[in-house]
Amino acid sequence: MADPVFEEILIRNTADQKLTTIIAGQRCTFRFRYNPTTDRWSFDLRIGDRDVLFGRRVVPGADLLGPFQFGIGGLIAVPFDAPVADRSSLPDRRIRVYSVQEAA
């Protein structure tokens, strides 16, 4: 079995941001938002022309896409120096978000 492939998704220091990338041959658009009331980040996901996920909270250590079986692998938030995904931890890369796929 081949090792998985990790690709970092960089989060900018903007409270509401959108980025598009190709994962497993599919166009994936993420919208990451910071909520000051809860002091946490969440994201929406669009695969191709379909909105498939809304308001999923970024939880360090969890596969954020695992329960949904979208066919694009996993998405994990790895804590390096922060226990929770607060306002600065994602842009400062103390928590890093990775797309995870099986190697070809």
Residue pairs with C-beta under 8 A, 6 or more apart in sequence:
2 102
2 103
2 104
3 103
4 73
4 100
4 101
4 102
4 103
5 100
5 101
5 102
5 103
6 98
6 99
6 100
7 21
7 23
7 98
7 99
7 101
8 96
8 97
8 98
9 19
9 21
9 30
9 75
9 97
9 98
9 99
10 93
11 17
11 32
11 41
11 90
11 91
11 97
12 91
13 88
13 91
14 91
15 33
15 34
15 36
15 87
16 31
16 32
16 33
16 34
17 31
17 32
17 33
18 29
18 30
18 31
18 32
19 29
19 30
19 32
20 27
20 28
20 29
20 30
21 27
21 28
21 30
21 99
22 28
23 72
23 73
23 99
23 101
24 71
24 72
24 73
24 101
26 47
26 48
26 71
26 72
27 47
27 48
28 45
28 46
28 47
28 72
29 45
29 46
30 43
30 44
30 45
31 43
31 44
31 46
32 41
32 42
32 43
32 58
32 90
33 41
33 42
33 43
33 44
34 40
34 41
34 87
35 41
35 42
36 87
39 84
39 86
39 87
40 57
40 58
40 84
40 85
40 86
41 57
41 58
41 85
41 90
42 55
42 56
42 57
42 58
43 53
43 56
43 58
43 64
44 51
44 53
44 54
44 55
44 56
45 51
45 52
45 53
45 56
45 65
45 70
46 52
47 70
47 72
52 68
52 70
53 65
53 68
53 70
56 64
57 85
58 64
58 77
58 85
58 90
58 95
58 97
59 77
59 85
60 77
60 78
60 79
60 82
60 83
60 84
60 85
60 95
61 76
61 77
61 78
61 79
62 76
62 77
63 74
63 75
63 76
63 100
64 74
64 75
64 76
64 77
65 72
65 73
65 74
65 75
66 74
72 99
72 101
73 99
73 100
73 101
73 102
74 99
74 100
74 101
75 97
75 98
75 99
75 100
76 97
76 98
76 100
77 85
77 90
77 95
77 96
77 97
77 98
78 95
78 96
78 97
78 98
79 89
79 94
79 95
80 93
80 94
80 95
80 96
81 94
82 89
82 92
82 94
82 95
85 95
88 94
89 95
90 96
90 97
